[in-house]
Amino acid sequence: MNKSELKPAAVFEQFAKINEIPRPSKHEEKMIDYLKNWGESRGLDTHVDETGNVIIRKSATPGYEDRKTVVLQSHMDMVCDKLVDVEFDFEHDPIRTYIDGEWLTAEGTTLGADDGIGCAIELAILDSNDVEHGPIECVFTRDEETGLTGAEGMKAGFMTGDYLINLDSEDEGEIFVSCAGGRNTTAKFTFKREQADNLFFMRAQLKGLVGGHSGDDINKKRANAIKLLGRFLYQTMKRYDGVRLAQFHSGKLHNAIPRDGMFVIGVPDTVKENIKADWNVFAAQVEDEFHVTDTTMEWLMESTDAEPVIEAGVAQNFVRALQAVDNGIYAICQDEALGGMVETSSNIASVHTSDNEIDILSSQRSNVMSNLDNMCATIVATFELAGAEAWSSDGYPAWKMRPGSKLTEIVTDTYKELFGKSPVVRGIHAGLECGLFSERYPNLDMVSFGPTLRYVHTPDERLHIPTVQMVWDHLLLVLKRIPKK
């Protein structure tokens, strides 16, 4: 298969143009201008709100003027991550894509199909002359990935539709009708640097983990680089006196499971060989622990130059906190209608040391808001007990399943009609903008679906090409079956 054979061609043509436009979260100005000019050049009713969200309206095709209005919605920003040895500037360079069998992926970076493929589907419908539909509003929100601030800043009345189809899901054949709410928790240790005489300095690095989305992949038992490095430091400091921490760096994004990391320690010369041996033993044990889910771990330990170290008491408390803090699944949803999905979880997302601070960022999710509060309080208390400052953000709400949803019925029935099987109707543990929309538009009937993506938020992100055609065919039939006003 080559790029000229990608189907539906209209969608992949739009996606290729989108991936030429830099659109990191919080830096979507070029994409906003592109969408505004695109809509206006076609004579479509196009508006940009004060937050930077774009809406493009298209009138009904002949015979569908009496149908209810449908909102199609995706986010315009993308997670920007790359392999450490790849030179790439996300604010200027176009994404370089290639085909790998039935998958579309990128050269050493995130692909941007989350949610560029949703945007491409919307533009392809707006640009079509042969798609039958009632009145539609195509909405493109900004900055979904780093806090849903586009949806947060959208005022009531910007959208006027009766139904909303969010195109930001990652498993074809699954219809999402609920999502988790989320908050971020931050912790900060402050310290003074000290000189460490007569110590042997060692640099340890862990890389090659699978990583993934901190919500949708949290149930897949993928290794967290921060927790693994913290485990090794905890056991090392318990076993040997005089071990001093100088640096700890791991993780980049609040919504990604960290896939690599490093630390620098100074150790008494008498135990350096023991620690090297312990590192090798620990690596073997962890590889066995994650032998199904993380098969490409790389472990490195080498000597390095001496440098000032973190105050001993602060370093010890920091390492104890990393060992103690919750990470992964906390509770499973007991509502049978949601299929046993994860209810509550936490992900330690990034840790970075500077001259006098250790900064820690984590994310908590739950579709039960009281348990989200409890999970955040648990993380805050853990770091406070270790002597850090800690606090949680306001976050975003959960999207509750709508009983008797007419849109869910339409989407389910049309899927059966097209593919001869029932879709899976369930909730998702990731955060979707539907949660915020449900607060400002309480009568809006919503679902979310999309083509299959894998390894989102990582440089391994890939889009399953055949599922794009399936989603396209399904969406077009849904638009034809929207009921009358």
N, C-alpha and C positions, 0 to 999 in steps of 0.2 A: 504494500500500500504506500502511495506517496500522497503529498499534501493536496494535489489536485483531485484525489479520489475521496476526500473526506466528505461525509454526508451527515446531515444536510449541508449542502455547500453554502447556503445563505448564512447559516449560523457560524460555520468555521471561517468564512470570509470576515464576518464582523469580529470574531475572536482574534484573528490575526491582526486586524487594525487596532483593536484594544491593546494588544500586547506590545504595540509600538509606542504606547503612551505611558510614561512613568506615572505611577499612581500609588506610592507608598501611603500608608495610613498617616493622616494629618497633613499630607502634601499632595492632595488630589486636584490642585488648581488646573493643571493641564487637562485632566479628564473632565472636569466640570466645564471648561471652555469648549472642549471637543463635543460634549453632549449638547450643550446649548446651541452651538453653531450647527451641529448636525440636524437637530430638530427644526430650527428656524429655516435652514436652507431648504427643507422639504415642505415648508408652509404649515408645519404642525404647531399646535398651541404648546409653547414651551416656557417654563418658568424655573427660576432658581430662588430658593428661599434664603433667608439671612444666614442659615447654618451652612448652606452649600449643597443641600439636596436638590436634585433636578427632577422635574416631572414633565413628561411629554404626553400629550393627549392626542388620541386619534378617534375620529368619529366612526360610527358603526358602518359596516358594509351594507349594501342594499338588501333589504329584507330582515335586517337584525336591529333596526332602529329602536324597537320597543323592548329590547333586552336590558336587564340590569347591568350596571357598570362594574367591570372587573379591573382591579388594580393588579398589575404584575410588578413585582418588586425584587430588586437585588442590590447588593452594595458594590460600589465602584472601587474601593480600595483593596489592596492585597497585602498579605504578609510577605515581608522581604527577608529572606534568609538564603544563605549560600554556603557552599563548601569553603573551608578555610583557605584552600589553595587556589580559589577561583577569583580572578580580578573582575569586579563588576560593580557599577555604580547605579543603584536602583533609582536615583533621581534624574538620570540622564540616558541610561542604556536601555534599548528594547530587549524584551525577553526573547531568548533564542530557543525555539522549540524544535523538537524532532519526533519522529514516529518510531516507537519500539513495539513491533507486533500490532496488537490491538489497542495500544496505549499511546497517548500523546504526553510528552514530558518535556523538560527543559534542560539545558546544558549547565548543570551545576548550581541552579538556583530554583527557588519556588517557581511554579508554573503560572500562577495567577488565575487558574481556573476557579479558584475560590476567591471571588465570585464572578470572575470575568466571563465565565461561560453563561451565567445567568443574565448578565448584561447583554451578551451577544444574542441570546435567544430573544430578549425584549426588542433589541434593535432590528433583528431579522423580521419580527412580526410587524413592527412599525414601518419597515421598508417594503413590505410585501404588497402585491397587487391581487393575490389569489387566496389569501387566508380569510375565511368567513368568521366574523365576530361582531358582537355588539360594541357599545362604547368601551374603550379601554384607556387606562391611565398607566403609563410606564414610569415607575419611580426608581430612581437611582440614589441611594443614600451614601453619605460619605462616612469615613472613619468608623466602620463597624468593628474592625479587628482590635482596636485599642481602647474600647470603651463604649461602643454604640452611640457615640456622641451625635452622629447625624440623626438617628432616630430619636434620641433624647431631645434634640433641639427642634424637632419638627412640631409645628403648632397644629392644633386641631383645625380642620378645614382645608389643609393643604391637599389632602386626598378626599375624594367625594364618592368613592365606589361603595358598592354593597358587599362585594367579595374581594378578598386579597389572596393571591397566590405568591408565596415567597419562593424564589428559585435558588435558595442557598442551602440545599440539602445534598447529601453525598452518597446516597445509596438508591439507585434506581429500583423501583418496585416497592419502595417504602414511602408511605404517606405520613407525614408528621403532623400531629394535631396538638402538641404540647411541647414545651421546652423548659429547661431549668433557668432559674434566676442565678445571678452571680455577683460576687464582690471580689475585690482585691485586698489583700492584707500586706502591709509593709512593716518591716522591722529595721531598726538601725542601732548598731553598736558603735560607740565612740571610744577612742583609745589614743594613747601616745605611743609612738614608735620608740623602741629601745635597741641599743647596740647589743649584739650577741657575739661574744668572744669565744674562740676555741670550739666552734661548732662546725660540723660538716653539713653543707646545704645540698638538698635534694629537691628536684622538680619532678612531680608525678603528673601524668596526663592520661586521661581516659577519653576515648573518642570512638566513633563508629556505631553508637547506639541508634536504634530505630527512631526514638522520639515519637512525635505525633501531636495530635490535638489534645489539649488537656481536658476536654470534655468528652468528645466522641470516642477517644481512644483510651480513656482512663481505666476501662474495664478489661484491657487486653494484656495486662501484666507486662508492660514495657518498662524497662529499667530507667530510673531517673538518675542522671549523672551526679547531681548534688547529693542525693541520699547515699549513693554508693561511696563517693569520696568522703562524705561525713562519717559513714560507718567505719571506713578504714582509719581515719584520723582518731575517732573515738577509741577504738581498740588499741591503737598505737600509743596514745597518750595515757591510757590506763596501764599499759604494759611497761612502758619505759619512762623514767624520769628525765626531765631536761629537754623534752621535745618542744620546739618553739615554732609557731606558725607565722609565716611572713606574707603569704598571698593565698587567696582562694578566688577563683573565677569560674563561673559556669552559668549557662543559660542566657537567653537574649530577650525572650518574649513572654509576656504574662500568660498567654494562652497556649503555650507549647511545652511539652515534656522535654526537659533539657537533655540533649544528646551527646554533649561532650563537656569537658571541664578539666581544670588543673589546680594544683596547689604547690606551694613552695614551703618547705620546712627546714629548720636547722636542727641537727641531732648530735648528741655526743658521738665522738669518733668510735667509741667502744661498741656502739649498737648499730652502726650504719649497715653492716652486712646482715644483721638480724632483720632489720626493717626491709631491706631488699628482698630477703627470703620470704618475709611475711607478705609482702606485696604480691609476689608470684603465687603464693598459696591462696591468698584472698582472691586474686584474679581467677584462678581455676575454680574456686568454690562458687563465685558469682556466675561464671560462664555456665556452670552446671545448673545453677538456680534458674537461669533465664535461657536454657538451651533450646527452648521452643520459640520464644518470642524475640530474642536478641542474639543473633548468631554471628555478628561481625564485630564484636568488641575488640578494641585495640588498647593495650596497656603499655605504658612506657614510664620508666623511672631512671633518672640520670642525675649526675652531679651538676651543680650550677653555682654561680657566684654568690658570695655572702651578701646579705643585705639586712637593714634594720628589721626587727620583728615586732609583732603585735604584743602588747602587754600580756603577760602570762595568764592572769586571771580572766581577762576579757576573752582571750583565745580559747581557754578551757570552757568557759560558759557558752561561747558561740558553738563549739563543737558538741557540747552536751545538748544544746537546743536542736541542732541538726539531727542528732540521734533520736531525740524525743518527739519532734514535731510530727503530727499526722500527715501522711501523704498517701493518696490513693482513695479507694472506696471506703466510705464511712457507713453508708446505709443503702439498702436496695429498696426500691419502691414496692409497696405491698398492694397497690391498686392493680387488680388483674387486667384492667383495660389497657394498662400501659406496659404490659408484657414483661414485668420483672426488670425494667431498666434501672440503671443506677439512680438513686434518689439524691444522695449527698456525697460530695467528694472534695478533696483538696489536692492541689499540686504546688510543690515548691518549685518555682519557675526560674528564678535567677538569684545568684549571689555574687557580689563583686566587692573587692577590697580596694581602698584608696589609701592616701597617706594617713588618714586618721578616722576612717569610717569603714564599717562593714554594712552594706546595703542588701537587704533581702526582700524579694518580691514573691508573693504567692497568690494563687487564685482559688476561691472556693465557689462551689456550685451546688444548688439544690432546687428541686421543684416544690419544696415545702419551705416557705420563707422563715418560719420559726427555727427550723433546723439549720438553715443557712446562717442565721444569726448565731446559733449555738456553735457551728463549725468555726466561724470567724472568731468568736470569743475564745474558743479552745486554742487557736493558733496565736492570738494575741497574748493569752495568758502564758503560753509556753515560753514565748520570747521575753515577756515581762519578768517571769521567774528567773530567766537567765541574765537579767540586768539591761535588756534593750528597751528602747522606746518602740512601741508597736501600735498600729492603728489600722482600721479598715475603711475602705471607700464606701460611698453610698450604693454603688452597684446598679443593677437593673433587675426588674421583676421577672418572675416566672410567667409563662403563658399557660393558662389552664385550659384543659380540654373542654370544648363547647358541646354540651349535650344536644343531640338532635340536629347537628350541623347539616344544613342542606348542601353546602359545598363539599363536605366530606362524602356525602352520598353520591353526588355527581361524579366526583373524582374517582371514587371506588368503582362505581358502575361502568364508567367509560373504560377504566383499566381492564376490567373483566371482559368487556366487549372486544377490546383490541387484542388482548394477549391470552385470553382463555384461562385466566387464573386470577385469583384474588390478590390484591396487593397487601402488604403488611401495613396495618394502621397502628401507629404507636407514637410515643413521645421520644424526645431526644435529650440527651444530657448536656449537649452544647447549648449555648445561649443564642437565641434568634431574636431579631428585632421585633418579632410578633409580640413579645412580652410587653415592650414599650407601646406598640401600637394598640394593644388591648386596653391600656389605661386611657388613652386619648380618644379611641374609637371603640367604645364598649360594645357597639352593635355590629361591628365588622366581623364577618364570618371568614375565617382564615384557614389555610392549609399550607404546607411546605413540601415540595418535592424537587428532585433534580437528578442529573446523571451521576454515575458512579465516579467518585474520586477516592484516591488512596494517598496516604502519607502527606495529608495537607499540613501546612505550616512547617514543612521541611523541604530541603532541596531534592528529595525523592518524590515530591508531589506529582501525581499522574492522573490523567483523565481517560476513562474507558470509552473509546470512540463509539462503539456500537450503541451504547446507552444514550448518547446524545440524540440519535435518530428516534429512539424509543420515546424519550421525554418529549421531543418535538411533536411526534404523532399524537401522543397522549394529550398534550396541551392544546393542540388545535381542535381535537374532538371535544375537550372540555369547553372551549370557547363557543363551539357550536351548540352545546347543550345548556348553556346558561339560561335560566328561565326568564320569562317576561316580567316587566315591572309590576 
